[in-house]
């Protein structure tokens, strides 16, 4: 991301909300001369990327020209460093240290079922459910898509949200299998696996004939 826009996001994260004038003031402290016109241009671009909210009118206690405030959207928080991988790795390691594999598996299956419940996959044909599942998985970092196959459908995930963990521990891969099965109400068969050196994880989803 362009440096000025990243700095604007950082300002909004720290302040929670700010006007154009307040953003200009902070940018001038950090980077020297910058105009309100330039800031508004960057704000429009950030809005087009759904990283900041539409401007809202700030209530004033004294007369004066209207002031509009900007804030971050939930999507914007993805652009800041996260520690989820390290946390997940630590939690999984502790579970495996203190519980038998079957017990850990029960917990991960429960996590998968909870995630699937949040997805609100609509009733309908399998292709419609695949569309909704792809949207859900992509929004959570899996970069998913699906294609038709002579045997049914193939669901691809080209990004692993916890790649550094799955390189040495496949229990979260099994959780993904459970998640996809619960999302689609169909038991898939994994046909490629990043852990095995493939470029994507892919799952054969058989077409159900009622």
N, C-alpha and C positions, 0 to 999 in steps of 0.2 A: 504494500500500500504506500501511496505517496506520503512523504514525511510530514507535510503540513496537516493532512487529514488525520494521520495517526496521532499527531499532537493534539488536535481538536478532540479526538476521542478520549485521549488521556485527561484533558481538561474537564470534559463532561463527566468522566468516571469519578474524578476527584471531587468535583463541585456538585455532582448530581444533576444540576441544571444551570444554564447560563444564557445570557443574551449575547447578541452579536458584539456589542460594545465590550462586554466582559471578556469574551473570547479574544477580541482584538487586543485588549490590554494585556492579557496573559501572553499572547503570542509575541507582542512587541518586547516584553521583558526577556523572552527566551531567544527570539530570533531577529530582533531589530524591526525595521520598518515593514509594516503590513497594513493594508487598508481594509475597511469594512466591506468594500466591494469584493475584494479577494476572498474574504472569509465567507461571504454569502455564496460565492461560487462554489467553494468547497463544501459548504453545508448542503447545497442542492445536490451535489454529487453523492454525498453521504446519505441523503434522503433517498435518492434513486436506488441505492444499494440496501435500503431498509436498515441502516445502522443508527439513524437518529430519528426521533419523532418529528411529526409536523409541528411547526411553531405554535405555541399556545400563549395567549395574552396573559401577561403578569399583572396582577392587581396592584394598583399604585395607591399609596396613602396620601399623595400630594398631586396637584395638577401637573401635567406634562405630557409629552408625546407618548403614545403607546409603546410598551416594550414587550417583545416576544421572546419566550424562553425555549431552549432546545434541551433535549435529554437523550440518553442512550436507549435504544431498544434492547430486547433480550438477545437478539441476534448479534449485537455489537460485542457482547461479552465473550463471544468465541474468538475474538481477535486479541484477547489478552492471555498471558501465560496461565496455564492451568496445571494443577498438580494431581489430576485424577489418576493418571497412569501409576504414579508412585504409590498413591493411596490404595488403589485397587490391588497392586502387586503385594503390598504389605498385608492387606486384609486377607487375600487369598493364601499367602504364605502362612499366616497365623492359623487360619482355618485348617489347613492341611497338617500343621504341626500338632494341633490339639484334637483333631477329629479323624475318624476313619474315612476313607474315600467315599463310601456310600453316604455318610452324613453330609459331607461337603457337597456331593452331587444333589442331594435333596434340597439344600439351601440354594444352590445355583438354579435348579429347576424352578424353585419358588420365585426367584428374581426374574427369570424369563417369563413366567406366567404373569407376574405383576406388570412387567413391561408390555406384554401383549394386551393386557386388560386396559392399559392407558391408550392403546392405539385406536380403539373404537372402529375396528374393521367392519364395514357394512355387510349385511346379508346380500347375497347375489351370486352371480356366476364367478368361477375361479379367476377369470381374467380381471374382473372388477376388484376382487379381493387382492389380487397381485398388485394392481395399481395403488391401492391404499397402503399395502405393506411396503411397497417401494418408497412411497412418500415418507412413511414413518421411519424406515431404516435410513434413508438418505438424510433426513433431518437430524439423525443421531450419529452421523459421521460415517455410515457404511458405504455411501456412494453406490446405491443399488440400481439395477435395472433388470428387466426380464425379456426373454425372447421365446417365441413359439418353438416347439420341438416335435418331431414325429411321435414321441412318447408322452407329450403333454406340454410342459413349459420348463424353461431353465431360468432360475433366479441367480443373478450374479451380484456379488459384493466386491467392489474393486478397492475398498479401503477398510482396514481393520482399525477400529477405534482404540484397541489395546494391543497393537502390534508387538510392542516390546515384551509384553507378558506372554503372548501366544507363541513367541519364538521358542520358548522353553517349557511352556505349560499349556496343554491343549484343553484343559477343563473349561475355559471360557469359550473355546470353539464348540464344545459339546453344548454349552448354554445357548449359543447362537442357533444350533440345530433345533433345540427345544423351542426357542423363540419363534423361529420361522414356522415350525410345525403348528404351534399354537395360534400364530397369526392367521394361518391359512386353513386350519383344521384339516390338514393333509400332512402325512408323514413324508418328508423329503428324503432324497438320497444324495449325499455329498458326492460330487463327481470330480471336482478339483479343489485343491486346498493350498493356500499360501504357505502353511506350515511345511508342506511337502515340496515346496519350491515352485509352485504354480503362480501365475501372475494375479489370479483372482481366486476367491472361493466361489464355487457355483454348486447349485442344488437342483436336482431333477425333481420337478413337481408333477407327479402323474395326474393325468386328466381323469376325473371321476365320472363314470357313466351311471347315471341314476335310472 
